[in-house]
Each structure stands twice: as C-alpha cells, then as structure tokens.
Amino acid sequence: MSYNCQVAEKQLKDKWFTDAEAVMNQKMNRKEIKEGGKSVILFIGDGMSLVTVTAARILQGQLKGNTGEENQLTWDKFPFTGLSKTYNVDQQVPDSAGTATAFLTGVKTDAGIIGLNENAVRSNCAASKDTEVHSILKLAKSAGLSVGIVVTARVTHATPGSSYAHCPERNWEATVPEEEASHGCIDIAQQLINYQKENGGIDVVLGGGRRNFIPNTQNDLEYPNTKGRRTDNRDLIQEWRNLNLKNSAYVWNTSDFNAIDPKKTDHLFGLFEPSHMQYEYQRNKGPSGEPSIAEMTRKAIQILEKNPKGYFLLVESGRIDHGHHAGKAYRALTDAVAMDEAVAVAEKLTEENKTLIVVTSDHGHTMTMSGYPKRGNPIFGLSGMVGQYGKPYTTLGYANGPGAWEDGSPRPDLTNVNVANPEYLQQAVTKLSSETHDGTDVGIYAKGPFAHLYTGVVEQNYIFFPMAKALCLDPSKAGQQQCSHNAASGIK
C-alpha cells in the first residue's frame, strides 16, 4: 500500500502500523466460502459477555507470561464477527432456555421455555400443546447426518436440552408435576432417551447430570451418599444401554473415556457428575476424574466425522455462567480459557472449506472491567487506583451478586486481601445471593462455509440460518439436504 501524504519513515516502520496494515491486507485477500459445507460446530460460552471475552483473553496471555492485552483467543482470529441481540420474547434480560431455543431453532421464545414457541405458557403443559419448534440438531439427524452434544453443565440443562427436547419448564429435568404430566408433558431426561429410541438419537452425548437419569432410591456410582432425582423408579442409563445401539458405550470417568476408540465407536454416552461437571480449575485430571471440554470435543469430532454425510456438534461451556452467578470471576474466566482450547482443537481437526465453526454466547453477565490499571496489570488484581475514601478496588467487579457488602457497612478495604485467590468473591454493588445475567449484545465469531453471513447486529434466532445453509438443510423440507457438499450454494 502506498501513501500520498508525507508519512514519516518512523511511522511507516512502526510495529503497530505495519501489523495493522498486514491485517488489512489479509482481510482484503480473504475469500468468502459460498458453497455448502459438510459439518457445523456451534460453541456456546454460557454467559460469555464481551467483557468476559476481553478478560479471558488477557488471562490467557498472562498465563503465557505476557502482558495479556495483545493476546488473541482462537476465535479472535476468525475472519467474520457480528453481534447478537439476546432478549427473550417476554424479558429484556434473558434466560438460557429462551436464548438456546432461539439460536438452535430460528424462533425466539419466552424465558424458561425449551423447544417451544412464544405461544407456550411456562409451566403449563395444556396451554403449550402444538407449540413445538425443531432444532438444527434434529433437522440434521433427520437428513442422515450424525449429531452430538458436549457440555460441562448437565446434559438436560437449558442449552443442551433445547437441542432435543420440547418442554414448557426448563426445570423439569428429571420429574414433571403430576398435574402437568397428566396433560402429556415428559421430563427432559426421558425425552433424551425417547429420542434415542425413536430416531436413532444423538450419537455423542457428553456432560454432567447423572442424577436426572437414575431413581431417587439409587446411589450414585461415584458419590455413594448422593442419590438420583427420578421419582418414577426408572434407570434411564440402563435403558440407554438396553437399546444395544451399534458400537455403543457408556462412560462416567476419565479412565473409561480414554479407553474409547473413536474408530470403533458410533454411539457414546458419558455422564461424569451427578450434577454439573467440575470447574476447570477444580477438575480431577486423574483416571477417576473427568475429561476436559477440549478432550470431549476431540473425541466427539473423531466419532462424528466418520459419517460421510457430515455432522452437527453443539459444544457448551456451561460453567462460565455458573462462575459469574457465584460472583467469582476466576471460575468464569478459567472456564472460558478452557473453552478456547476446545475451539482450537476443533479448528485443528477440521478443514475450513468443509466445516463452519461458530462461537457465540447465549447472554452476558454484569461483570465489569474498569479503573485505569497499567498494561500487564494482573487481570484479577487491584486496579492501581483508590476510591474517594482511600480504599483500592479490583479491575473486575459485578453490578450485583453475593460480593456486595451489608447495608450501612463501609466497603471492605482490599489493601491486604489476596484478590487473586480462585475463591475470592469480587465486590458487587447490589446484594443478591446469585449474580444475574445482563441484557447486552454478545459476540458471534465464525469461520468456514457461509461464515460471512455472521456480520452486523442480528437477532439471536438468526444464528440458526447460516448454520442450516452450511449444512444444506431447508427447514421446510425436513429429512433432505438441498445441495451437494462443496458444490452448490446451500438452501435457496
């Protein structure tokens, strides 16, 4: 590139200048992939606000021994980015059930609703009849593709549940109230097993949530003092085993998981905790522990990619959200960094012209990053400034949550507090037992077939459509693919 005005030689050779020019040239030479692909991998960072992305980027860089700000997460390098508006039909600040239904089905709905449209009434089975909407996972399966879910939350939780279930209450994971059950509602765990029975089901299911699949009279294998949550005396894990699916295996610890040969496995069901999986920094990495989100992603891709027609894989880092709710930024950010490792694995195992990879979030959280800390300041550290009353404050804080101090009490002095402790509770403004979501837009990062369609500010339900196009799926023609892979323009 040439410059007509008199730009000093020092400016032309400045590293910031030359680096930015190189990025521009790279973008100018970037080609859009406008042909149908073979697979789609959707990564959801639950609660991963833009502030969370920024802080996780810095944390990862600092863990590498750098200042952090210059670091790039894997998805930071994706060629196309946009923003998603996250509100539910009935709420300005959303919940995860309504948001997941939006990006998985193309239809916005109310908070607390899974796989149903906005005409459904929360917790009311009779009023929610005939409101089902079908997910991209189900459309892909009906067209003969392989499908999978990898989550660090319970596999019956809001986001994964929205990929296969239809339920007017997200909390009916293991049981449905008797009155509602009389109207035909089925709990989410049972719907997962029913889907396996009726449609060949989900080829790979990995996450937490054993308690929702075993009766409340049965002890958990790993935690003998913990019992199941089912009141119908059904052992759904055993029912899955009894299906005798071809080349199938059930696993519940790292040792069993590592023993799985993806070349010889077509159906894998893994439940590694009674409830959610452990936070990454607390995860037992030994044989009796549980695999990382990156390890689960790798195994899932290796199993699913054997299908010549392609696959759809949903990967959710659910515990980013839980770390924020607890008011503990360390938990949220270390899980975000772990998800980046999973995205890197997916990128390495796939080809850009065949696989669309999308990274986004369902909603944000109230964590802020503020003050004027020097570059390279520890992301969990004090900001280097003090308030009007002479007390320091951290770079990261929350608008609400358990870290607020009692009414009438002075703000605690953090001078001698180890604010980098993983269990440190960031200070908050409004006292709540659990920090809340926020209603801000979240990022969309994409690469692969039709990734160029993820630009600008879009409604969250829009996220569904480029994914369907990349898989050549026409929602109006279930069970069919409307193009040949890498040879046509996708759905018309």
Disulfide bonds with the S-S distance in Angstrom:
Cys125-Cys185 2.24
Cys472-Cys483 1.76
